[in-house]
Amino acid sequence: MDLDAGAKGGWSFVLDEPLRVLVVDDDPILREFACVYLSAPHVTIDTAGDGEEGWERLVVGAYDIALVDIEMPRLDGYDLVTRVRADARLNDLPVIMVTGREDAVSIDRAFDVGASSFTVKPVNWRQLSHQVRYVVRAARHEREARRARDEALSVSRMKSEILTLMRHEIRTPLNAIIGFSNLIEQQSLGPIAEPAYVDHARHVRTAGEDLLGLFNDLMLYSALSAGDRDLREDEYALDALVLRMVGAVEHKLGPPGGTLALEGGLKLFADRELLERAIFHVVANAVAHGGGLSRLSTASAADGSVVIEVRDHGPGLTDDQVTACIEPFHQQSAGLTRRAGGLGLGLPLAKLAAERLGGALSVSRDDTGASVRIVLPATRVVARASTEAAA
């Protein structure tokens, strides 16, 4: 019996959970010993006298583990395990090879054909019982991990398909709403008798643009998070990009205020969309939730990197708020990431964009406001102005 000494001198079964075991060996004495020493209340043990009979039992029975001898008539252990691993129904079945051989070649070949473990005769049945329990549990954990991985891959594929569908099915009607409301607002087909309708059209267009902006941010954040966004790079003047994004913020939220200190002549090799969205969201958060823009600067650092820094007038943040403001979908009344009616993706998206460009985004604070720094590596710099030109 596979009894194991308990902690207080009692006896317990080593195989303490339901198992179906198949013993494949041409030695009838070993098969009988296996039935005796591996038996337990919840264990069912079947036997087969050679590899062919073992295969016939395996394909019709739901076994948890197989103990297989190497040297057998008709079909030896190596060929049986090879056949098991090639069959989709059985390829994850744990197999322990039990044999009188203990040379390195036999052991290596056993594992090469797919054995889960290896033990030699004469069999230490107590040790083999523990080995069976360990191998079965390891195989079960491996199957669960593989199932979880397959489910995760399936969910990831489904998410990608849904996002691809959404990009088309949502952007198309939104662009139509924005375009036709703009035609009405401009009275392109003739004057509108009721002026209020023009205002209504402007509100529809603005709402459509806001919704499209949120949707585009969500799609871009999702693509960056999943690593599905390829870089589309070219050379751009940094000061022109910054001024363009300041204008976009002013158009959306009103005058940003503050001062601009832009180093002229900085030209970067970068993905324009990622760099612009990062700058836009940092400035927009300062204007919308930081009490207004205090200072926006671009400058070369001593190590050759480029620093884009935005400082606001907002109330001092706590350490927890500084940490939370770059977490996706976080919103709080005094934080940098809260956007009225938005998703809380401003700074998180800017952070991912900076990292995708090989840089980093950081947030610091003091009693007068918060500062957000985007640092881009020196490898992004195409050209710098001379000191005279910058002056």
C-alpha positions in Angstrom: 0.0 0.0 0.0 1.2 3.5 -0.7 0.9 4.5 3.0 3.0 7.4 4.3 3.9 8.1 7.9 1.9 11.0 9.3 3.4 13.7 11.5 2.2 12.0 14.7 3.0 8.5 13.8 -0.3 7.7 12.0 -0.6 6.5 8.4 -2.1 8.2 5.4 -2.3 7.5 1.7 0.2 9.3 -0.5 -2.2 9.4 -3.4 -4.9 11.3 -1.6 -7.0 12.5 -4.5 -9.0 10.7 -7.3 -6.7 9.3 -10.0 -6.9 6.9 -12.9 -3.5 5.3 -13.5 -2.5 3.1 -16.4 0.5 0.8 -15.8 2.0 -0.5 -19.1 4.6 -3.2 -18.5 5.2 -6.7 -19.9 6.2 -7.9 -16.4 3.1 -9.4 -14.7 4.8 -9.2 -11.3 5.5 -5.5 -11.6 1.9 -4.9 -12.8 0.7 -6.8 -9.7 3.0 -4.8 -7.4 1.8 -1.6 -8.9 -1.8 -2.5 -8.2 -0.9 -3.3 -4.6 1.5 -0.5 -3.7 -0.2 2.3 -5.6 -3.7 1.5 -4.4 -5.7 4.0 -2.4 -9.4 4.6 -1.8 -9.7 7.2 -4.7 -7.2 5.6 -7.1 -8.2 3.3 -10.0 -5.3 1.3 -11.5 -5.6 -0.4 -14.9 -2.8 -2.4 -16.5 -1.6 -3.4 -20.0 0.9 -6.1 -21.0 2.6 -4.2 -23.9 2.7 -1.0 -25.8 -0.1 -1.8 -28.2 -2.5 -2.8 -25.5 -1.5 0.3 -23.6 -2.3 2.4 -26.6 -5.7 0.8 -27.0 -6.5 1.6 -23.4 -5.3 5.1 -23.5 -7.4 6.1 -26.5 -10.6 5.0 -24.8 -9.9 5.7 -21.2 -9.6 9.1 -19.4 -6.4 8.5 -17.5 -4.6 11.0 -15.3 -1.2 9.5 -15.7 0.6 6.5 -17.4 3.5 4.5 -16.0 5.3 3.0 -19.1 8.1 0.5 -19.3 10.7 0.9 -22.1 11.4 -2.7 -23.3 8.1 -4.3 -24.4 7.0 -6.4 -27.3 5.0 -5.1 -30.3 5.4 -1.5 -29.3 8.1 -0.3 -26.9 7.9 2.5 -24.4 9.7 5.1 -26.6 7.3 4.5 -29.5 4.2 4.5 -27.2 5.2 7.9 -25.7 6.0 9.3 -29.1 2.5 8.2 -30.3 0.9 9.7 -27.2 2.6 13.1 -27.8 1.5 13.2 -31.4 -2.1 12.7 -30.6 -4.1 15.8 -29.7 -6.3 13.9 -27.3 -3.4 12.7 -25.2 -0.5 15.1 -25.8 -0.7 16.6 -22.3 -1.0 13.3 -20.5 1.8 13.0 -17.9 4.0 9.9 -18.4 6.5 8.4 -16.1 8.9 5.9 -17.7 9.7 2.9 -15.4 12.6 0.8 -16.6 15.6 -1.2 -15.6 17.8 1.0 -17.7 19.6 3.8 -16.0 22.2 4.9 -18.5 22.3 8.5 -19.7 21.3 7.6 -23.3 18.1 5.9 -22.2 17.2 8.7 -19.8 17.9 11.4 -22.4 15.9 9.6 -25.1 13.0 9.1 -22.6 12.7 12.9 -22.1 13.3 13.6 -25.8 10.2 11.6 -26.8 8.2 13.4 -24.2 8.4 11.6 -20.8 7.3 13.7 -17.9 9.6 11.9 -15.5 11.9 8.8 -15.2 12.4 6.2 -12.5 14.4 2.9 -12.5 13.8 -0.6 -11.3 13.8 -2.0 -8.7 11.0 0.4 -7.9 10.9 2.3 -4.6 7.1 2.3 -4.5 6.8 4.9 -1.7 9.0 7.3 -3.7 7.2 6.5 -6.9 3.8 7.3 -5.2 5.1 10.8 -4.3 6.5 11.2 -7.8 3.1 10.3 -9.3 1.4 12.9 -7.1 3.9 15.6 -8.0 3.9 14.9 -11.8 0.0 14.8 -11.9 -0.2 18.1 -10.0 2.5 19.7 -12.2 0.7 18.6 -15.3 -2.6 20.0 -14.0 -1.0 23.4 -13.2 0.5 23.4 -16.7 -2.8 22.8 -18.3 -4.5 25.5 -16.2 -1.7 28.0 -17.1 -2.0 27.0 -20.8 -5.8 27.4 -20.7 -5.4 30.8 -19.0 -2.9 31.9 -21.7 -5.2 30.7 -24.5 -8.1 32.6 -23.0 -6.0 35.7 -22.6 -4.9 35.5 -26.2 -8.5 35.0 -27.3 -9.6 38.1 -25.3 -6.7 40.1 -26.8 -7.7 39.1 -30.3 -11.3 39.9 -29.6 -10.3 43.3 -28.2 -8.2 44.1 -31.3 -11.1 43.1 -33.6 -13.6 45.2 -31.6 -11.2 48.2 -31.6 -10.7 47.8 -35.4 -14.5 47.8 -35.9 -15.0 50.7 -33.6 -12.4 52.8 -35.4 -14.5 52.6 -38.6 -18.0 52.4 -37.2 -17.7 55.3 -34.8 -15.4 57.7 -36.6 -17.4 57.6 -39.8 -20.7 58.8 -38.3 -19.0 61.3 -36.1 -17.2 62.8 -39.0 -20.5 63.0 -40.8 -22.1 64.7 -37.8 -19.2 67.2 -37.6 -19.1 67.9 -41.3 -22.9 68.4 -41.8 -23.3 70.5 -38.7 -20.4 72.7 -39.9 -22.2 73.1 -43.3 -25.3 74.2 -41.4 -23.3 76.6 -39.2 -21.7 78.2 -42.2 -25.1 78.4 -44.0 -23.5 76.9 -47.0 -26.8 76.2 -48.9 -28.3 79.6 -48.1 -29.2 81.8 -45.1 -31.2 80.3 -42.2 -34.1 82.4 -41.1 -33.8 81.5 -37.4 -30.3 82.4 -36.1 -30.7 80.1 -33.1 -30.4 77.1 -35.5 -26.9 78.3 -36.4 -26.0 78.2 -32.7 -27.5 74.8 -32.4 -25.4 73.6 -35.3 -22.3 75.0 -33.6 -23.1 73.1 -30.4 -23.6 69.9 -32.3 -20.3 70.3 -34.1 -18.4 71.1 -30.9 -19.9 68.1 -29.1 -19.0 65.9 -32.0 -15.5 67.1 -32.1 -15.2 66.6 -28.3 -16.5 63.1 -28.6 -14.2 62.3 -31.5 -11.3 63.6 -29.5 -12.1 61.3 -26.6 -12.6 58.4 -28.9 -9.3 59.0 -30.7 -7.5 59.2 -27.3 -9.1 56.0 -26.2 -8.0 54.2 -29.4 -4.5 55.6 -29.2 -4.1 54.7 -25.5 -5.3 51.2 -26.2 -2.9 50.7 -29.1 0.0 52.1 -27.1 -0.8 49.9 -24.1 -1.0 46.8 -26.3 2.2 47.6 -28.2 0.2 47.7 -31.5 1.1 51.3 -32.5 4.0 51.5 -35.0 6.0 54.7 -35.2 5.4 57.0 -38.2 8.5 59.2 -37.9 9.8 62.2 -39.7 11.7 65.5 -38.9 9.7 68.2 -37.2 10.6 71.6 -35.7 9.7 71.3 -32.0 8.8 75.0 -31.5 6.3 74.8 -34.3 4.6 71.7 -32.8 4.4 73.3 -29.4 2.8 76.5 -30.8 0.4 74.4 -32.8 -0.7 72.5 -29.7 -1.0 75.7 -27.6 -3.3 77.0 -30.3 -5.3 73.8 -30.2 -5.7 74.1 -26.4 -6.7 77.8 -26.8 -9.4 76.8 -29.4 -10.8 74.2 -27.1 -10.4 75.6 -23.6 -9.6 79.3 -24.0 -6.4 81.3 -23.6 -3.8 79.2 -21.8 -2.0 82.3 -20.3 1.5 81.9 -18.9 4.8 82.4 -20.7 6.5 80.5 -23.5 10.2 79.9 -23.5 11.0 77.9 -26.5 14.5 77.0 -27.7 14.6 77.8 -31.4 16.2 75.6 -33.9 15.4 72.3 -32.2 14.4 69.7 -34.8 13.3 66.3 -33.8 12.9 63.0 -35.6 9.7 61.7 -34.1 6.2 60.5 -34.6 4.2 63.7 -35.0 0.9 62.4 -33.7 2.4 61.0 -30.5 4.5 64.1 -29.8 1.6 66.4 -30.5 -0.9 64.5 -28.3 1.6 64.4 -25.5 2.2 68.1 -25.6 -1.5 68.9 -26.1 -2.6 66.9 -23.1 0.0 68.2 -20.7 -0.9 71.8 -21.7 -4.6 71.1 -21.6 -4.4 69.6 -18.1 -2.5 72.6 -16.9 -5.2 74.9 -18.3 -8.3 72.9 -17.4 -7.3 71.6 -14.0 -4.1 73.4 -12.9 -5.4 76.9 -12.5 -3.9 77.9 -15.9 -0.5 77.7 -17.6 2.3 79.3 -15.7 5.2 78.5 -18.0 5.9 76.3 -21.0 9.5 75.7 -22.0 11.6 73.6 -24.3 15.4 73.3 -23.8 18.4 71.1 -24.4 19.7 69.3 -21.3 23.4 68.7 -20.5 23.2 65.1 -21.7 21.8 66.1 -25.1 18.2 65.2 -24.3 15.4 67.6 -24.9 13.1 68.7 -22.0 9.6 70.0 -22.5 8.3 71.4 -19.2 4.8 72.7 -18.4 4.1 74.4 -15.1 0.7 75.4 -13.8 -0.8 77.7 -11.1 -2.9 74.9 -9.6 -3.2 74.2 -5.9 -0.4 72.1 -4.4 -0.9 68.3 -4.9 -0.4 65.6 -2.3 2.1 62.8 -3.0 -0.8 60.4 -3.6 -2.3 62.8 -6.1 0.9 63.1 -8.0 1.1 59.3 -8.3 -2.5 59.0 -9.2 -2.6 61.6 -11.9 -0.7 59.4 -14.3 -2.9 56.4 -13.7 -5.4 55.8 -16.5 -9.1 56.6 -15.9 -8.3 58.3 -12.6 -10.4 61.4 -11.9 -10.5 63.7 -8.9 -11.6 67.3 -8.4 -8.1 68.7 -7.7 -6.0 66.4 -9.8 -4.3 67.0 -13.1 -6.0 64.1 -14.9 -9.6 65.0 -14.3 -11.3 66.2 -17.5 -14.9 67.3 -17.1 -16.9 64.7 -18.8 -13.7 63.0 -19.9 -12.0 59.7 -19.4 -9.0 60.6 -17.3 -6.5 59.7 -20.0 -4.7 63.0 -20.5 -1.5 62.5 -18.7 -1.5 58.7 -18.9 -1.7 59.0 -22.7 1.1 61.6 -22.7 3.2 59.3 -20.6 2.7 56.3 -22.9 3.4 58.5 -26.0 6.7 59.8 -24.4 7.8 56.3 -23.5 7.0 55.0 -27.0 9.3 57.7 -28.3 12.1 56.5 -26.0 11.6 59.2 -23.4 9.8 59.6 -20.1 7.2 61.8 -18.4 7.4 62.8 -14.8 5.2 65.0 -12.4 6.5 67.0 -9.5 4.8 69.5 -7.2 5.3 72.2 -4.6 3.1 74.6 -2.8 2.4 76.8 -5.8 1.6 74.2 -8.5 2.6 71.2 -10.4 5.2 70.7 -13.1 5.1 68.1 -15.8 8.3 67.2 -17.7 8.6 65.3 -20.9 12.2 64.2 -21.6 13.1 62.9 -25.1 16.5 61.2 -25.7 19.3 62.9 -27.5 18.9 60.3 -30.3 15.7 62.1 -31.3 17.5 65.4 -32.0 18.2 66.1 -35.7 19.5 69.6 -35.4 20.1 72.3 -32.7 20.5 76.0 -33.2 23.8 77.7 -32.3 23.9 79.9 -29.3 23.7 83.0 -31.5 20.8 81.7 -33.5 18.9 80.8 -30.3 19.5 84.2 -28.9 
